[in-house]
Structures are given as structure tokens and as C-alpha cells.
Amino acid sequence: MRAAIYARYSSDNQREASIEDQITQCKKKIDSEDWELVDSYYDRAISGATLLRPGYQKLLEDIRSNRFDVIVSEALDRLSRDQEDVAALYKQLSFAGVTLITLSEGEISELHVGLKGTMNALFLKDLAIKTHRGLSGRAQSGKSAGGKSYGYDIVRKLDDTGEPVRGGRRINRNEAQIIKRVFVDYISGKSPRAIAIALNQEKILGPTGKGWTASTIIGNRKRGTGILNNQLYVGKQVWNRLHYRKEPKTRKRVSQLNPPETWIISDVPDLRIIDDELWNTAQTLQDSRSRETRPDRQRSPDWHHRRPKHLFSGLIKCAACGGGMTLISRVYYGCSANRNKGTCNNHLTMRLDRLEEAVLQGLQEHLLTKDLTDVFAREYTLEINRQKDEASAKHNEASQKLITIDKQITNIVEAIATGRSGSALLDRLEALEKEKKLLTEMISDPVVDSIRIHPNLTELYIKKVSSLRDNLNNINFKNEASQILRSLVDEIRLHPIEKKLQIELVGDLASLIGFGTQYDSDVNKPGSDNDPGSTKWLVAGARNRRYLHLDFALI
């Protein structure tokens, strides 16, 4: 028997040696059974409530690869504390023929999965309640109840008994000066974006240790996020403003705003950084400068202010910095790092409609080849004939069934004529008459013979390809068509070359529309003097994908 070991401990508060202890005990079990140890998997300081654990994911991968026959662990909750995840793991193990044995429960069966999974779920819920209660008491006393706000350092010290005193904070003087500067700049008329760009240019790290963005400055007023909305800067701590839940499909934590009456607000004057006058002025300016970007759906059913999701939204990247290209106006794409952080020198923009037109034009041009036209004609004819053959088969089946029903009706009528009657016979006769009517209508239309070739296929194909963009915007199948097209595109990279943006299409779509093309190192190199919008090809990159290059003059 080939055996594997899985070990885990939950947090930094637990001993790291716990992993070694678990593996040692599991090895003793394997040795006593005379099994062969194939590998050991472990995760340090990661909760069992999540599946995003490197060791656990590697274990699942090797289960599918049939690397071992049995898994040994200290307890079932080492693998997962989520009831749904435990059940899913057991299903995978059963399918792969792998046995799960724990030192605490023995060989795991459906009974363990149900009972132990429920107990682990209850444990997590009880732990969350106790943790929340403990943090609530800490917040009411003015101590930190979790997280670290920009502008403060965590104070670590021990009490008289040697136990750590948690929740202590003190002002970080350097960061406090940055906070004051942000407030002053905002009041003086600078936008959050301009403030973020200036801080990034001076190489000042943001709250996350990375660059500043406009959202870092302005945040969300209702949620109290952003430098300008953190009430801790005026000596007022607000806790329990948000609560978090895990979205079942994505497994991501989603925050939701709690009712104001459940917030715990405490005064912490020793943590004040901003005076009341500066704070109140900034809040008043936010009110005057804000606009309702997402009106209530009930009052505005059309939700006009919401930006639509375009054909290639989220796929367009700046080749200069690797960041995303976003709509910086209603019709222009630009580098978000250049606009919001000032950390990229690519200031060129491209119109949304021309970007879509360039990519789709390339698609149209390379679909209108003789080879692809022939493919379309062949496949179209096969599909038409398949549908007609299927209709003919249904017609024949209906005809045979109609003959059978006629015989059954005749038998029932003869039975009634000889004196046999009853409600069952009459009900059956009525049902057969209705079915006969439906079958008669079904076979009334003549069957069309299968065709060998459809007339005007070339014209039909050219028409459909030429109307590609209109079809993608057709409300009847826009969503489905867009999803199919987007699934074939990994990225659309915009390269700033000689004061214009060159489009690099990366993904399966580049391979598809490169059907039948040849690479020419002289003609098809970036920057050659082809007409704007013309397609050029080169073979490069991983997985032998083709990269479509479209030169497009800046407009």
C-alpha cells in the first residue's frame, strides 16, 4: 500500500513544530501497517476553513494522478473544517479508490463525513462568535480590534504576568505627516488621483506597501474606507461597521455594511492626527464634489450611469507596464497606472470603437479566404442534411406509430361494439384519438429530400462574416456570442510605438484567424509601413500561439 501524509496547523499562535509532531505520529501508523510512504503534504498557519492551501491542492492533484492508495492524517479537521469541502474530498477519494485514515477517527466513512463535518462546521461558527465577542470587548475599551490603519504602529508589550497586551497602538509620525498632507492637498483643490500620482512620484509607499491610487485617498464614505474617511484620524474608533461572508461559488470573502446601531464607537483622543476643522472641511468638500454614479434601480430602471461591459473589457493590457487599460472617458482606453498612479509613461489612448473595429476587421479579413469558405460550405451542407435526415427519421417514426394507434383504436371500438364497455376503455379511446390527431398533423408536411450542396453558399458566408460586428451587438445573441469570442482571447496588449498604439492579440483567436497565413519577417514585422488597420503576423510566444499585430494610427 502506497501511503501519503497530510498535516496542518491553523495560525501563527500555534507551534510550528506541530507539523513535525503530526508527521511523526502518522509515520508510526504507516510503519505499523508496513505501508510505503510516498510523500508528505503540509500547510503552515493556514485555516482549515479554506481550500486555498498549497499543500492541500498538491495533495488533490496527486490523488487524481493515482500516486498513492491511502492518506493518513492526525484528524479529519486537519484536512478541512468545512462540511461541504469534507464531503467533496470524500467523493474524490472514493472515485480514485483512495482510503482516508486518521489517528483520531480511524478509517473514514460516510458516517464520519456527516457527523464530523457537522461538528467542524459548528466549531467554526462557535469560534467566530467567541472571537467576535472578544474583539467587541477590546473595541469598547478603545483598543485595536484587528487590522492596522495607516498612520499607526502596533505596540507590543507584556503585562505583569508575562502575557501579551493586545490592541495597543501609537502614532507613526512620518505617516501622520503624509495623512495631514493628503487632507491639505484635497482641501486646496487637488483631486485624489493627482494626490496619488504626486505621492508615487516621490516614492512614498502607500498603506499596503505599494503605490497609491485614487481609491486609497477617497475610498468609500459609507464604509469608512480611504484616508479621507478614517475617523480614527480625529480620535474616534468605529468598529463592526462591516461583516464578511464567503460567497459559495467563488469562495471569496464579500463585505457587507452592518446597521449603524450595531457599530461600536469609542473615543481615542491619544490617536488623533487631524483637527476637527480640517476634517469637517474635507467632509463638506466630498459632499459637494460627489455625484450619484449608481442611482436607485427602482427610481431609475435604466440605470443610465452604469458603464456597460464592452466586448473586450478586462482583457486590454498596457504592454509598457503590464497593467490594465481602462476607459478614461466614455470612448477612450488609456493606461490606468499612468492615469491613477503616474507610474507608467504610456500616455497614449485609443478609441474603444476603433479598437474593436481593428480586431474584428482582422477577424473578418482572415475569415474571407477560399479555404475557410470551403470549410463553411462543407460544414453548412452537412448540418442542413443532418437536420433534414433527423426530420425524415421523425416523420417515419410518426407514420409507424400512427399505424399502431389506428389498430389500437379499431380494437377498442370492436370491444365496445360486442358489449364490453367501461370508463377505462372510453378514457383510453379518447387519449388515442388525441395522439392520433397530433401525429396526423406532424406527418402532414411533406419531407424534403437531403441536398448535396446548398446554392449561394459563398454569398451567404460573405454576408455573415461581413455583418460580424452587427451580430455581436444583436440583442438576441449578443451575450452568448461575446462570451464565445472573449473565451478565445487571453489578452489584448497595446504597445506604444512611435507615438501610436500597436495592438497585439494573444490567445486562441489569433491562431484561428491566422488560418492559412504565412510569416514574412520583412513585411510582417512591427512598425512596417502597412496601412492602418492592416493585419500582420508573427509566430512567437508560449504554446506556439500566433500573435496578431494591428498597426493603428492614434486618433
C-alpha positions, 0 to 999 in steps of 0.5 A: 500500500502506497501511503501519503501524509497530510498535516496542518496547523491553523495560525501563527499562535500555534507551534510550528513544530506541530507539523513535525509532531503530526508527521511523526505520529502518522509515520508510526501508523504507516510503519505499523501497517508496513505501508510505503510512504510516498510523500508528505503534504503540509500547510503552515498557519493556514485555516482549515476553513479554506481550500486555498492551501498549497499543500492541500491542492498538491495533495488533490492533484496527486490523488487524481494522478493515482500516486498513492492508495491511502492518506493518513492524517492526525484528524479529519479537521486537519484536512478541512473544517468545512462540511461541504469541502469534507464531503467533496474530498470524500467523493474524490477519494472514493472515485480514485479508490483512495482510503482516508485514515486518521489517528483520531477517527480511524478509517473514514466513512460516510458516517464520519463525513456527516457527523464530523463535518457537522461538528467542524462546521459548528466549531467554526461558527462557535469560534467566530462568535467567541472571537467576535465577542472578544474583539467587541470587548477590546473595541469598547475599551478603545483598543485595536480590534484587528487590522492596522490603519495607516498612520499607526504602529502596533505596540507590543508589550507584556503585562505583569504576568508575562502575557501579551497586551493586545490592541495597543497602538501609537502614532507613526509620525512620518505617516501622520505627516503624509495623512495631514498632507493628503487632507491639505492637498484635497482641501486646496483643490487637488483631486485624489488621483493627482494626490496619488500620482504626486505621492508615487512620484516621490516614492512614498509607499502607500498603506499596503506597501505599494503605490497609491491610487485614487481609491486609497485617498477617497475610498468609500464614505459609507464604509469608512474606507480611504484616508479621507474617511478614517475617523480614527484620524480625529480620535474616534474608533468605529468598529463592526461597521462591516461583516464578511461572508464567503460567497459559495461559488467563488469562495471569496470573502464579500463585505457587507455594511452592518446597521449603524446601531450595531457599530461600536464607537469609542473615543481615542483622543491619544490617536488623533492626527487631524483637527476637527476643522480640517476634517469637517472641511474635507467632509463638506468638500466630498459632499459637494464634489460627489455625484450619484454614479449608481442611482436607485434601480427602482427610481431609475430602471435604466440605470443610465450611469452604469458603464456597460461591459464592452466586448473586450473589457478586462482583457486590454493590457498596457504592454509598457507596464503590464497593467490594465487599460481602462476607459478614461472617458466614455470612448477612450482606453488609456493606461490606468497606472499612468492615469491613477498612479503616474507610474507608467509613461504610456500616455497614449489612448485609443478609441474603444470603437476603433479598437474593436473595429481593428480586431474584428476587421482582422477577424473578418479579413482572415475569415474571407479566404477560399479555404475557410469558405470551403470549410463553411460550405462543407460544414453548412451542407452537412448540418442542413442534411443532418437536420433534414435526415433527423426530420425524415427519421421523425416523420417515419417514426410518426407514420409507424406509430400512427399505424399502431394507434389506428389498430389500437383504436379499431380494437377498442371500438370492436370491444365496445361494439360486442358489449364490453364497455367501461370508463377505462376503455372510453378514457383510453379511446379518447387519449388515442384519438388525441395522439392520433390527431397530433401525429396526423398533423406532424406527418402532414408536411411533406419531407424534403429530400437531403441536398448535396450542396446548398446554392449561394453558399459563398454569398451567404458566408460573405454576408455573415462574416461581413455583418460580424460586428452587427451580430455581436451587438444583436440583442438576441445573441449578443451575450452568448456570442461575446462570451464565445469570442472573449473565451478565445482571447487571453489578452489584448496588449497595446504597445506604444510605438512611435507615438501610436498604439500597436495592438497585439492579440494573444490567445486562441483567436489569433491562431484561428484567424491566422488560418492559412497565413504565412510569416514574412519577417520583412513585411510582417514585422512591427512598425512596417509601413502597412496601412492602418488597420492592416493585419500582420503576423508573427509566430512567437510566444508560449504554446506556439500561439500566433500573435496578431499585430494591428498597426493603428494610427492614434486618433 
